[in-house]
């Protein structure tokens, strides 16, 4: 098992993650991921542990409100999110993981623009609308 630690910029939020079975990093073209310009690795919830800073975590939810995007309320850095496509997995911001050679993993481009958008979502959210 390869367990490594990560944190936000100010280290108020720290976590550890087992990356022994991680085979790729992803980037997504949905409106949120494009703006935060993140690259992520997906790990099962059993392979992630928040160490410090639960009280410093902010939560951002949009569209269907299934995904739960967490960021540090002190420094603003996106650290991880609970995934919409795999609710029992976290997407971890690779740039927050210490000593992790993300460049050694292939980069997969996820097509988030094709994910359904809630029927009452603002018009600025691209993607096919859920049935009315």
Long-range contacts (C-beta under 8 A, 24 or more apart in sequence): 4-97, 4-98, 4-99, 4-100, 5-51, 5-97, 5-98, 6-79, 6-92, 6-93, 6-96, 6-97, 6-98, 6-100, 7-79, 7-96, 7-98, 8-53, 8-71, 8-72, 8-74, 8-75, 8-77, 8-79, 8-96, 9-72, 9-75, 9-76, 9-77, 10-72, 10-74, 10-75, 10-77, 12-52, 12-53, 12-56, 12-72, 12-74, 12-75, 13-50, 13-52, 13-53, 13-56, 13-57, 13-70, 13-72, 13-77, 13-79, 14-50, 14-51, 14-52, 14-53, 15-48, 15-49, 15-50, 15-51, 15-79, 15-80, 15-92, 16-48, 16-49, 16-51, 17-41, 17-43, 17-47, 17-48, 17-49, 17-90, 17-92, 17-97, 18-43, 18-47, 18-48, 19-43, 19-47, 19-97, 19-100, 21-47, 22-105, 23-105, 23-106, 24-105, 24-106, 24-107, 24-108, 25-94, 25-102, 25-105, 25-106, 25-107, 25-108, 26-91, 26-107, 26-108, 26-109, 26-110, 27-107, 27-108, 27-109, 27-110, 28-109, 28-110, 28-111, 28-112, 29-109, 29-110, 29-111, 29-112, 29-113, 30-112, 30-113, 30-115, 30-127, 31-112, 31-113, 31-124, 31-125, 31-126, 32-62, 32-69, 32-112, 33-110, 33-112, 36-78, 38-78, 38-91, 38-93, 38-94, 38-95, 39-93, 39-94, 39-95, 39-102, 39-107, 40-81, 40-91, 40-92, 40-93, 40-94, 41-91, 41-92, 41-94, 41-97, 41-102, 41-105, 42-83, 42-86, 42-89, 42-90, 42-91, 42-92, 43-89, 43-90, 43-92, 44-88, 44-89, 45-88, 45-89, 45-90, 48-80, 48-90, 48-92, 62-121, 62-125, 63-117, 63-118, 63-121, 63-125, 64-116, 64-117, 64-118, 64-130, 65-118, 84-115, 85-115
